[in-house]
Amino acid sequence: MAAKAKRRRVKFQVEADAQSTVSVAGTFNQWDATRHVLKMKDGVYALNILLAPGQYQYKFVVNNVWCVDPECPEWAPNEYGSLNSVIDVA
């Protein structure tokens, strides 16, 4: 039986107005915008998620508006004619 790949802590963070509702959705959670809700801390919304090594696409959902991560340099086109942010977890 093969050993499971060690999961890594990945921090997702984005700036948004106070009192916003912010989550992250992507290939790691079947694009479920309700599953990973970010919390405001030190002026930014942030959340740590444990992910297995691999490449993931994601977007932030800020007040029901889907948006790419402005701090992420890698993007991929999606089926909706916009872009997804891409992260590689080693």
Secondary structure, DSSP 4 states (H G I P E B T S, - for coil): -PPPPPPEEEEEEE---TT--EEEEETTTTT-TTTSB-EEETTEEEEEEEE-SEEEEEEEEETTEEE--TT---EEE-TTSSEEEEEEE-
